[in-house]
Amino acid sequence: MSTERELAEHGIEIKHIQTDVDTLMEDMNELKKRLDAIESALNEIKGGWKVFIFIAGIASASSASAPDFSFLAFSVASIVLAS
């Protein structure tokens, strides 16, 4: 084998490897974007749960002191979950 031929073969292999690395980098960037979106959604859910727990606590306290209005606790909780 001549040196020129070996260099040409190695050059072709390097181009293929570079293409594979470029594809992996694009995939990794896409995965990072998806991970950021998931993290944002989880942060929003955390805030929603805190509000729900707060309202549920108020509703349960009011229903404990006024059993005739216990249906309000269920209504408030339903509205919060629907939002």
GROMACS elastic network, one bead per residue, 0.5 to 0.9 nm:
[ bonds ]
;  ai    aj funct       b0    kb
    1     4     6  0.84676   500
    1     5     6  0.67943   500
    1     6     6  0.69953   500
    2     5     6  0.53449   500
    2     6     6  0.63716   500
    2     7     6  0.87130   500
    3     6     6  0.50845   500
    3     7     6  0.61338   500
    3     8     6  0.86140   500
    4     7     6  0.50996   500
    4     8     6  0.62041   500
    4     9     6  0.86974   500
    5     8     6  0.50400   500
    5     9     6  0.62142   500
    5    10     6  0.85929   500
    6     9     6  0.51061   500
    6    10     6  0.61287   500
    6    11     6  0.84806   500
    7    10     6  0.50725   500
    7    11     6  0.59991   500
    7    12     6  0.86365   500
    8    12     6  0.62883   500
    8    13     6  0.86893   500
    9    12     6  0.51663   500
    9    13     6  0.62712   500
    9    14     6  0.86396   500
   10    14     6  0.60690   500
   10    15     6  0.86046   500
   11    14     6  0.50801   500
   11    15     6  0.62804   500
   11    16     6  0.87799   500
   12    15     6  0.51148   500
   12    16     6  0.63789   500
   12    17     6  0.86966   500
   13    16     6  0.51327   500
   13    17     6  0.61703   500
   13    18     6  0.85467   500
   14    17     6  0.50071   500
   14    18     6  0.59977   500
   14    19     6  0.85324   500
   15    18     6  0.50288   500
   15    19     6  0.61676   500
   15    20     6  0.86557   500
   16    19     6  0.50805   500
   16    20     6  0.62729   500
   16    21     6  0.86809   500
   17    20     6  0.50558   500
   17    21     6  0.61844   500
   17    22     6  0.85981   500
   18    21     6  0.50362   500
   18    22     6  0.60915   500
   18    23     6  0.85840   500
   19    22     6  0.50889   500
   19    23     6  0.62175   500
   19    24     6  0.86491   500
   20    23     6  0.51100   500
   20    24     6  0.62106   500
   20    25     6  0.86664   500
   21    24     6  0.50133   500
   21    25     6  0.61542   500
   21    26     6  0.86812   500
   22    25     6  0.50927   500
   22    26     6  0.63080   500
   22    27     6  0.86817   500
   23    26     6  0.51612   500
   23    27     6  0.62198   500
   23    28     6  0.85798   500
   24    27     6  0.50417   500
   24    28     6  0.60346   500
   24    29     6  0.85996   500
   25    28     6  0.50013   500
   25    29     6  0.61736   500
   25    30     6  0.86277   500
   26    29     6  0.51666   500
   26    30     6  0.62757   500
   26    31     6  0.86723   500
   27    30     6  0.50933   500
   27    31     6  0.61831   500
   27    32     6  0.86563   500
   28    31     6  0.50158   500
   28    32     6  0.61824   500
   28    33     6  0.87168   500
   29    32     6  0.50424   500
   29    33     6  0.63613   500
   29    34     6  0.87468   500
   30    33     6  0.51440   500
   30    34     6  0.63087   500
   30    35     6  0.86300   500
   31    34     6  0.50293   500
   31    35     6  0.60441   500
   31    36     6  0.85498   500
   32    35     6  0.50208   500
   32    36     6  0.61587   500
   32    37     6  0.86489   500
   33    36     6  0.51054   500
   33    37     6  0.62965   500
   33    38     6  0.87311   500
   34    37     6  0.50257   500
   34    38     6  0.62322   500
   34    39     6  0.86029   500
   35    38     6  0.50368   500
   35    39     6  0.61120   500
   35    40     6  0.85870   500
   36    39     6  0.50179   500
   36    40     6  0.61576   500
   36    41     6  0.86301   500
   37    40     6  0.51143   500
   37    41     6  0.62409   500
   37    42     6  0.86767   500
   38    41     6  0.50890   500
   38    42     6  0.62016   500
   38    43     6  0.86537   500
   39    42     6  0.51021   500
   39    43     6  0.62091   500
   39    44     6  0.86938   500
   40    43     6  0.51026   500
   40    44     6  0.62936   500
   40    45     6  0.86906   500
   41    44     6  0.51242   500
   41    45     6  0.62440   500
   41    46     6  0.87461   500
   42    45     6  0.50025   500
   42    46     6  0.62538   500
   42    47     6  0.88404   500
   43    46     6  0.51435   500
   43    47     6  0.65684   500
   43    48     6  0.87945   500
   44    47     6  0.53062   500
   44    48     6  0.63006   500
   44    49     6  0.88017   500
   45    49     6  0.61953   500
   45    50     6  0.87208   500
   46    49     6  0.52778   500
   46    50     6  0.64648   500
   46    51     6  0.89312   500
   47    50     6  0.52096   500
   47    51     6  0.64635   500
   47    52     6  0.86918   500
   48    51     6  0.52532   500
   48    52     6  0.61349   500
   48    53     6  0.86417   500
   48    80     6  0.87689   500
   48    81     6  0.88618   500
   49    53     6  0.60379   500
   49    54     6  0.84907   500
   50    53     6  0.52119   500
   50    54     6  0.61947   500
   50    55     6  0.87003   500
   51    54     6  0.50880   500
   51    55     6  0.61853   500
   51    56     6  0.84336   500
   51    80     6  0.83061   500
   52    55     6  0.52283   500
   52    56     6  0.59017   500
   52    57     6  0.84177   500
   52    77     6  0.73030   500
   52    80     6  0.63735   500
   52    81     6  0.74925   500
   53    57     6  0.59851   500
   53    58     6  0.86145   500
   54    57     6  0.51494   500
   54    58     6  0.63805   500
   54    59     6  0.86623   500
   55    58     6  0.50816   500
   55    59     6  0.60455   500
   55    60     6  0.84943   500
   55    73     6  0.87851   500
   55    76     6  0.75482   500
   55    77     6  0.72782   500
   55    80     6  0.80530   500
   56    60     6  0.59608   500
   56    61     6  0.84489   500
   56    73     6  0.71436   500
   56    74     6  0.87829   500
   56    76     6  0.77464   500
   56    77     6  0.62490   500
   57    60     6  0.51554   500
   57    61     6  0.60900   500
   57    62     6  0.85462   500
   58    61     6  0.51487   500
   58    62     6  0.61503   500
   58    63     6  0.85362   500
   58    73     6  0.83374   500
   59    62     6  0.51667   500
   59    63     6  0.60356   500
   59    64     6  0.85063   500
   59    70     6  0.81450   500
   59    72     6  0.72643   500
   59    74     6  0.80260   500
   59    76     6  0.72306   500
   59    77     6  0.79373   500
   60    63     6  0.50219   500
   60    64     6  0.60033   500
   60    65     6  0.86703   500
   60    70     6  0.80029   500
   60    73     6  0.62905   500
   61    64     6  0.51441   500
   61    65     6  0.64594   500
   61    66     6  0.86858   500
   62    65     6  0.52842   500
   62    66     6  0.60885   500
   62    67     6  0.82144   500
   62    69     6  0.80172   500
   62    70     6  0.78189   500
   62    72     6  0.88632   500
   62    73     6  0.78098   500
   63    67     6  0.52087   500
   63    68     6  0.76237   500
   63    69     6  0.60020   500
   63    71     6  0.80540   500
   63    72     6  0.76451   500
   63    73     6  0.65176   500
   64    67     6  0.58600   500
   64    70     6  0.77122   500
   66    69     6  0.57163   500
   66    70     6  0.69915   500
   67    70     6  0.52126   500
   67    71     6  0.86287   500
   68    71     6  0.77310   500
   69    72     6  0.56802   500
   69    73     6  0.77061   500
   70    73     6  0.55040   500
   70    74     6  0.71417   500
   71    74     6  0.52948   500
   71    75     6  0.63226   500
   71    76     6  0.87679   500
   72    76     6  0.60224   500
   72    77     6  0.84384   500
   73    76     6  0.52473   500
   73    77     6  0.61408   500
   73    78     6  0.85392   500
   74    77     6  0.51600   500
   74    78     6  0.60741   500
   74    79     6  0.86449   500
   75    78     6  0.50813   500
   75    79     6  0.62190   500
   75    80     6  0.86790   500
   76    79     6  0.51500   500
   76    80     6  0.62324   500
   76    81     6  0.86634   500
   77    80     6  0.51440   500
   77    81     6  0.61731   500
   77    82     6  0.85769   500
   78    81     6  0.51986   500
   78    82     6  0.61221   500
   78    83     6  0.87994   500
   79    82     6  0.51143   500
   79    83     6  0.64409   500
   80    83     6  0.53648   500
